[in-house]
Amino acid sequence: MPGDTTAAPMWQSSPPGSIYDYIRVASFALGPDGRISQWSERAAELVGLTARQAIGRDPVEAFVPPEWRERGYRKVAEILDGREWTGLVPYRNPADDRETGLAEIYVMPSQDEEGERSALCIAVDVSALRRLETDLAASQAVFGQSPLGFFFCGTDLRMLRVNERFATVFGRPADAYRGMVPEDLLPRAEADRLSAAIRQVLATGQPVSDMPLVGDVPTNPERRRWAISLYRLHSGSGRPIGVAGLATDVTGRRRAELEAAGVRRNLALLNEAGARIGTSLDLETTARELLDVAVPQFCDLASVDLLQDLLTGDESQARVWGAHRTSPGGGCAELRRVAFASAISDGPVASFECCPPERSDRAGGTRTKPVQVGEVHRYAFDSACAGALRTAQVRLVSGGEGGELLGAVLQSTLIVPMVARDTVVGLVRFSRAKGSEPFGERDTALAVELAARAAVCIDNSRLYRREHERALILQRSLLPPGDPEAAGLDIACRYQPGHEATEVGGDWFDVIELPGHRTALVVGDVMGRGLRAAVAMGELRTAVRTLALLDLEPAEVLSALDEIARGLGTSGGAGGRGGRTVSRAQRVQRGQRAQAGAEGSADLSEVYLATCVYAVYDSVTGRCTFANAGHLPPMLVEPGKPAALMDVPPGMPLGVGGEPFEELEVELPEGALLALYTDGLVESRDHGLDEGLAAFREALSDSAPSAVSPGRPEGSLEDVCDHVLNTMDTHHGEDDIALLMARVQGLPAESVGDWWLPSEPRSVGRARELARRQLEEWGLDALVDTTELLVSELVTNALRYGEQGVPAAKRGGEIRLRLLRERTLVCEVWDGGLVQPRRRRARDTDEGGRGLQLVGLLSASWGSRRTPRGKTVWFELALPDGEASGPDSVEALLSMF
């Protein structure tokens, strides 16, 4: 209760403060003799004398100027007679006669215990009072007349005083703010921020400038924005007594800043769109680039739908679907979702579908499941999306128009058709979530511009994709699929067309697996470039694979291929045998034109002139046989040696005809690196062939450290290819480039089982025993039964038919059995017979004739090939841990009857 002092603690020590901190009240006492008997510290500060210097002195003589001393003595006498007195007294500093002042002194007479008269004096410097009055007047003028809003709050955060401008800014009378706290003025979140800032200023003394606050005022429905600056207030003694604040209404300024920022943002977005959209001729990439620009800088969610007819290449339907047209049947055409981006979720959300697609569940209702990227869908005819496609006009859908679910998440959605060359190619949708500003006219214009830029790029991508896919289909059909694999070889290859737009050319490479874990490596180059050269290359490559399957020697393969090339290059397809005769001079002339790379001649035979190198590597013996038809020789890097060209006989190009091809057989050590390539890698207008070959040797040596310095870690063959292509000048665009590299790994001796058996009946059982023992040693117990059965059949056939066609003088030779384990299990049986085995269908009444039929049913593959001294019959089985599994033996046996 007021006046109840019992509720407050008594004799509580309060820190110095209030008005006395500013006026600095001093006190001293006069003794009965009129001299100073007590001297306070503030008196020492006021006059400039310490207590030791002042006590015992006559105050009139010490402090009063000479012209006032007579009157001063009279007043002191009156005071000692017991009279109180208050008045102004001039004084001077005894230490400095130039320093004078005027003090207001209050004198209170007193007595000591003996009854002698004395006096207690209180003095205040009048100049300090005048300064205080001036400061108060100036503060009042600034506080009351300032055009800025001022407020003072105490250490308890309650308002002490505000000026009229502050009251106007916050929409209440000035007197209504006394005692208010931030929670009474602002929303809870903003009030918490302001309270925290005031406490921080009180605690640290560091001012806060232009802190933004948002709130409402009672007199204005518009949401207002303020900038608040805070600083700490101190008493005369330096004690914090509160916080002063300066509030400025920046709503208009903020609105102008937002407008300017919006313009700058739109210009920046358009500039970014010009730089980022259309960097690739890929439809999906272009669509993603559009969304990368738009989200989150322009909107919170976005998607791109493209017409399915355009993506599938149906030009007839695509051209019909355009502005002011409808799809067949009067509904919306099919679209495919090619891109989606969101700043508020990790994936598509159902609430984003402001126009639900036409998809029904089993109960016949419409599902609200969001459209996934890659999904084909169709919008309802009366939806805003379908209307935008029909009219090629932008549609704006607010959250409330899109349904309850949409309105709870999204603020608004812009549906913008993508139009390129008077053709609607798709639809892009931009959405902003709740809490974001709704789309305005400027946003709509920007969305149309973004969609138009992307539409042109997408249409270009569509046209390019159509031509590119046609070329790629052709090229991919002509090159080996995937990463080629070979027994005993690590393979890496690269193909780089001279014309990047079509990615087709006349260079080719091939890796052909041959029986007995042998591999054929082929690199060729058809004269010319583009589609015509690619077609010719495809025909020659198919011929090479066909000839390789006959298991001919490399020279025989090139001879047969030469005849085929001559047949392709002559009018009517006749050539070689049964065709027109070509003289040696004509053949030499054709070869010279082929080596010179003649183009543009009316003679179509030059299109089919080609060079080729054909090599067969045997992983068991480690030997490789080469044959060359006018091609650049292979490059070999042996361990401990630099790269070097192999001395393979060059031969004449394919299509010249009439010239034999020679072979070169070499033994490749383990770890050796073999490189087959075309002239586009080492020759261009910038440098000659010799210079290119030297650079190739150097790049190959540098990239294969283990081949130069044994003991160093072996690098990846893929890295070797990349290093060579990055080092060489491979971007000249003059000729196609094909590079085929093979690192020799060989087949370990423990992976080979090789035996010679006498040509006698007991060898059948011996062969089964050897096969069983070897498979058990390799841990292939699952293949023992099948292998034993098939080995028995082949050895029996070798005994029965192995010497058919062999002269009597040369009969009685041995039979060779060989097992090879690598990626598959291969079994070979060698004999001296010249007659190749032929599989036939045995009749139900036949007692025999089912041996090869059984081999074909139980093995993954089988065949036979000629050898210099007879033939080899082989079969292949998949390993138990391989991806492929052999046929069921029981079912295979039953199928024979």
TATASUL-V462068 format. One record per residue. PHI is phi in whole degrees, -180 to 180 (none if undefined). OMEGA is omega in whole degrees, -180 to 180 (NA if undefined). Layout:
# TATASUL-V462068
<<PHI,OMEGA> <PHI,OMEGA>>
This chain:
# TATASUL-V462068
<<none,180> <-62,180> <82,-180> <-84,-176> <-84,-179> <-74,-178> <-77,-177> <-103,178> <-65,-179> <-86,178> <52,178> <-82,-179> <-81,179> <-101,178> <-66,-180> <-63,-179> <177,178> <75,-173> <-67,-176> <-69,175> <-68,-177> <-96,-176> <-91,174> <54,-179> <-75,178> <-112,179> <-139,173> <-156,-178> <-128,177> <-109,178> <-83,-180> <-59,-179> <-87,179> <79,179> <-101,-176> <-72,179> <-109,177> <-138,-174> <-145,-177> <-80,179> <-65,179> <-71,174> <-66,176> <-64,178> <-68,-177> <-70,-174> <-93,-179> <101,177> <-117,177> <-78,-180> <-62,179> <-62,-179> <-78,-173> <-96,-174> <-64,180> <94,-179> <-95,175> <-78,-177> <-65,-179> <-68,-178> <-70,-174> <-81,-168> <-117,-174> <-88,177> <-59,-175> <-57,-176> <-69,-179> <-110,-172> <-72,-178> <-60,179> <-66,179> <-64,178> <-62,-180> <-63,-179> <-67,178> <-65,179> <-65,178> <-62,-179> <-65,-180> <-71,175> <-82,176> <105,-180> <-97,172> <-78,-180> <-154,175> <-135,180> <-176,-180> <-95,-177> <-130,174> <-74,179> <-145,178> <-134,177> <-86,-178> <-59,-179> <-79,-178> <-148,-177> <-63,-178> <-77,-178> <-94,180> <-125,179> <-156,-179> <-129,-177> <-117,172> <-96,-172> <-117,175> <-115,-175> <-108,180> <-120,179> <-64,-180> <-152,179> <-131,175> <-92,-175> <-68,179> <-97,177> <88,179> <-82,-177> <-77,173> <-146,-177> <-149,173> <-108,-174> <-117,174> <-118,-175> <-125,176> <-130,178> <-71,-177> <-64,-179> <-64,177> <-66,177> <-63,-179> <-66,177> <-64,179> <-63,178> <-63,179> <-63,-180> <-62,179> <-64,179> <-65,180> <-65,179> <-62,-180> <-65,180> <-66,180> <-64,-177> <-65,-174> <-85,-173> <-104,-178> <-67,175> <-76,179> <-103,-179> <-84,178> <-108,170> <-148,175> <-120,174> <-131,-180> <-82,-179> <-68,176> <-91,176> <72,178> <-89,-179> <-67,175> <-102,-178> <-164,174> <-133,176> <-92,-175> <-66,-180> <-66,177> <-62,179> <-62,179> <-67,-179> <-62,-176> <-96,168> <78,177> <-135,175> <-63,-175> <-63,-178> <-69,-177> <-74,-174> <-88,-177> <-62,180> <88,180> <-75,174> <-117,-178> <-54,-180> <-64,179> <-80,-175> <-110,-168> <-127,172> <-59,-170> <-57,-177> <-64,180> <-69,178> <-63,178> <-63,179> <-65,-180> <-66,180> <-63,179> <-64,180> <-67,179> <-64,179> <-62,179> <-65,179> <-64,178> <-62,-175> <-79,-172> <-105,-176> <80,179> <-82,-179> <-71,176> <-119,-176> <-118,171> <51,174> <-78,-177> <-78,175> <-135,-179> <-128,178> <-170,-179> <-117,175> <-119,-176> <-64,-173> <-95,-176> <-142,-179> <-72,-178> <-73,178> <-69,-174> <-106,177> <-127,179> <-129,171> <-114,-175> <-112,173> <-117,-175> <-128,172> <-149,-174> <-86,176> <-101,-179> <-127,173> <-80,180> <-61,179> <-87,179> <91,-180> <-79,176> <-63,-180> <-119,-180> <161,-178> <-132,174> <-103,-178> <-130,178> <-123,-176> <-115,180> <-128,177> <-79,-177> <-113,-178> <-60,180> <-65,179> <-63,178> <-64,179> <-63,178> <-66,178> <-63,179> <-65,178> <-63,-180> <-65,178> <-65,177> <-63,178> <-64,179> <-63,180> <-63,-180> <-65,178> <-64,179> <-65,178> <-64,178> <-64,178> <-65,178> <-66,179> <-64,178> <-63,-179> <-86,-171> <-105,-177> <-86,177> <92,178> <-75,-179> <-131,176> <-92,179> <-120,-175> <-61,-177> <-65,179> <-64,179> <-64,178> <-64,178> <-66,178> <-62,177> <-61,-178> <-72,176> <-63,178> <-76,-172> <-81,-175> <-110,2> <-100,-175> <-64,-175> <-110,-177> <-150,-178> <-98,177> <-137,179> <-158,177> <-147,177> <-127,175> <-114,178> <-115,180> <-64,-178> <-62,-180> <-63,180> <-70,-178> <-71,-180> <-85,177> <85,178> <-82,-174> <-65,-177> <-63,178> <-73,-177> <-65,-178> <-74,177> <-68,-177> <-79,179> <-150,-179> <-62,177> <64,176> <-125,177> <-114,179> <-79,177> <-57,-178> <92,176> <81,179> <-104,179> <-82,179> <-69,179> <-72,177> <-127,176> <-121,177> <-76,-176> <-103,-180> <-159,176> <-148,178> <-142,-179> <-147,175> <-100,-177> <-122,179> <-152,-180> <-84,-178> <-156,179> <-58,179> <-123,-176> <-64,-178> <-67,179> <-75,-175> <-81,178> <-69,175> <-122,-175> <-58,179> <-70,-179> <-79,176> <-143,-176> <-109,175> <-87,-176> <-65,-179> <-83,178> <93,179> <-86,180> <-90,180> <-83,177> <-105,179> <-63,-178> <-68,177> <-75,179> <-89,177> <-63,-177> <96,-177> <-84,177> <-94,-178> <-146,-178> <-143,179> <-87,178> <-63,-174> <-61,-176> <-91,-180> <-82,179> <-65,180> <-65,178> <-64,178> <-63,178> <-65,178> <-67,-177> <-68,-173> <-100,-176> <58,179> <-118,-179> <-72,175> <-120,176> <-111,-179> <-115,178> <-83,-178> <-61,-179> <-68,180> <-73,-176> <-88,180> <107,-176> <-64,-178> <-67,179> <-66,-178> <-65,-180> <-78,-175> <-117,-171> <-104,176> <-82,179> <-165,-178> <-135,174> <-102,178> <-107,-172> <-120,175> <-70,179> <-100,-174> <-117,177> <-139,179> <55,178> <60,178> <-130,175> <-77,-178> <-103,-179> <173,-174> <-144,175> <-123,-179> <-122,177> <-115,-179> <-130,174> <-117,-176> <-83,177> <-58,-177> <100,176> <-90,178> <-72,179> <-67,179> <-67,176> <-115,-179> <-63,179> <-64,178> <-65,179> <-64,179> <-63,179> <-66,179> <-62,178> <-63,-179> <-67,178> <-62,-180> <-65,-180> <-66,178> <-63,179> <-67,-179> <-63,179> <-64,179> <-65,179> <-67,178> <-66,174> <-62,179> <-63,179> <-63,179> <-65,179> <-67,-179> <-60,-179> <-60,-180> <-71,-177> <-67,-179> <-65,178> <-63,179> <-68,-178> <-68,178> <-58,179> <-66,-175> <-66,-179> <-66,177> <-72,-176> <-103,-179> <-108,-180> <-60,179> <-76,175> <65,179> <-94,-178> <-62,177> <-123,-179> <-151,179> <-70,177> <75,-179> <-135,169> <-100,-171> <-110,171> <-143,-176> <-145,178> <-142,173> <-133,-179> <-133,-178> <-70,176> <-69,-180> <-110,-174> <-70,-178> <-70,-178> <-102,179> <59,176> <-128,179> <-169,-175> <-98,178> <-83,176> <-150,174> <-140,-179> <-155,175> <-126,-173> <-118,177> <-79,179> <-113,179> <-59,177> <76,-180> <53,171> <-106,-176> <-137,174> <-100,177> <-110,-174> <-130,170> <-136,-178> <-141,-177> <-147,176> <-87,179> <-64,-179> <104,-178> <-151,177> <83,-173> <-66,-178> <-63,178> <-67,180> <-66,178> <-65,178> <-63,179> <-62,180> <-62,179> <-66,180> <-68,180> <-64,177> <-62,179> <-64,179> <-62,180> <-63,179> <-65,180> <-68,180> <-65,180> <-67,175> <-77,177> <60,177> <-84,174> <-69,-177> <-54,179> <-65,178> <-66,178> <-61,-179> <-67,179> <-64,178> <-66,179> <-67,178> <-63,178> <-65,178> <-63,180> <-63,177> <-65,177> <-66,178> <-69,-173> <-90,-179> <-101,-179> <-64,180> <81,178> <78,179> <-91,178> <-180,-180> <67,-179> <-71,178> <76,-179> <-108,-179> <-72,-179> <-85,180> <-112,-178> <-74,180> <-64,180> <-63,178> <-66,179> <-65,178> <-63,-180> <-65,178> <-63,179> <-64,179> <-66,178> <-66,180> <-66,-179> <-67,178> <-81,178> <73,-179> <-64,180> <-134,174> <84,180> <-76,179> <-72,180> <-77,-177> <-68,180> <-65,-180> <-68,179> <-64,-175> <-101,171> <-76,-174> <-147,172> <-112,-176> <-160,170> <-122,-174> <-126,-178> <-131,177> <-122,-179> <-109,177> <-104,-176> <-72,-180> <-81,-179> <-88,-178> <75,-179> <-105,-178> <-131,-180> <-110,-177> <-114,169> <-142,-171> <-128,177> <-121,175> <70,-176> <-97,175> <-64,-176> <-68,177> <-64,176> <-109,-177> <-125,176> <-120,179> <-91,179> <-56,179> <83,-178> <-132,175> <-76,179> <-65,-179> <-149,176> <-74,178> <-83,-178> <-87,179> <-92,178> <-54,-171> <-69,-177> <71,179> <-98,179> <-62,176> <-67,-178> <101,177> <-76,172> <83,172> <85,-177> <-109,180> <-74,179> <-111,-180> <-102,179> <-117,174> <-132,179> <-111,-179> <-132,176> <-100,-178> <-97,179> <-70,179> <-65,-177> <93,179> <-69,-179> <-116,-179> <-112,-178> <-125,173> <-112,-169> <-155,175> <-112,-172> <-69,178> <-62,-180> <-77,-170> <-117,-176> <-138,175> <-157,179> <-68,-177> <-79,-179> <-152,-179> <-81,-177> <-67,-179> <-62,179> <-65,179> <-66,178> <-65,178> <-64,178> <-66,178> <-65,178> <-60,-179> <-66,-180> <-65,-179> <-70,179> <-67,-179> <-68,-174> <-87,179> <-121,-174> <-60,-178> <-69,178> <-77,-179> <-96,-177> <-126,180> <-59,-180> <100,177> <-80,-177> <-63,-177> <-81,-179> <-83,178> <-69,180> <-68,175> <-63,177> <-66,177> <-63,178> <-60,-179> <-63,180> <-63,-179> <-63,-178> <-68,178> <-73,-179> <-79,-178> <-78,176> <-83,-175> <-104,-178> <-113,-180> <-76,177> <69,-178> <-97,-176> <-149,178> <-68,-180> <-130,173> <-127,-179> <-136,179> <-125,-179> <-119,179> <-137,175> <-101,-175> <-76,176> <-112,179> <71,177> <-107,-177> <-58,-179> <-61,-180> <-73,178> <-96,-178> <-125,171> <-118,-172> <-135,-179> <-140,173> <-109,-177> <-121,177> <-68,-179> <-81,-179> <-150,-172> <-58,-177> <-67,179> <-67,179> <-64,178> <-65,178> <-62,179> <-64,178> <-63,-179> <-63,179> <-65,-180> <-65,180> <-62,-178> <-61,-178> <-68,-180> <-67,177> <-66,177> <-67,178> <-83,-178> <78,-180> <-107,-178> <-61,-178> <-66,-177> <-102,-173> <-62,-175> <-62,-179> <-65,-178> <-65,178> <-58,-179> <-62,-177> <-73,176> <-60,178> <-59,180> <-65,-176> <-70,179> <-66,176> <-61,178> <-64,178> <-65,178> <-69,-174> <-80,-174> <-119,-172> <-65,-177> <-113,174> <-69,-179> <84,-180> <-96,178> <-57,-176> <-58,-178> <-66,-176> <-107,-179> <-79,180> <87,179> <-76,-179> <-85,175> <-110,-178> <-111,177> <-116,-179> <-137,174> <-112,-179> <-126,178> <-117,174> <-140,174> <-74,174> <-136,175> <-102,-180> <-119,176> <-120,-180> <-124,175> <-125,-177> <-104,173> <-146,-176> <-92,-179> <-72,-179> <-101,-178> <-86,180> <-76,-180> <-69,-180> <-132,-179> <-82,178> <-135,-180> <-91,-180> <-76,176> <-78,-176> <-63,-177> <-89,-179> <-74,178> <-85,-180> <-136,177> <87,-178> <-108,-176> <-63,-179> <-69,176> <-63,177> <-66,178> <-60,-180> <-66,-179> <-77,-174> <-91,-178> <-100,175> <-70,176> <-163,178> <-155,179> <176,179> <-145,178> <-146,178> <-80,174> <-129,-180> <-58,-177> <-123,178> <153,-178> <-148,176> <-131,174> <-108,-173> <-137,170> <-143,-175> <-131,178> <-126,176> <-74,178> <-69,-177> <-58,-179> <-93,179> <-79,-180> <-72,-179> <-92,178> <-124,-178> <-72,-180> <-67,178> <-66,-174> <-67,-179> <-65,179> <-63,179> <-64,179> <-66,-180> <-66,-178> <-70,-180> <-79,-176> <-120,NA>>
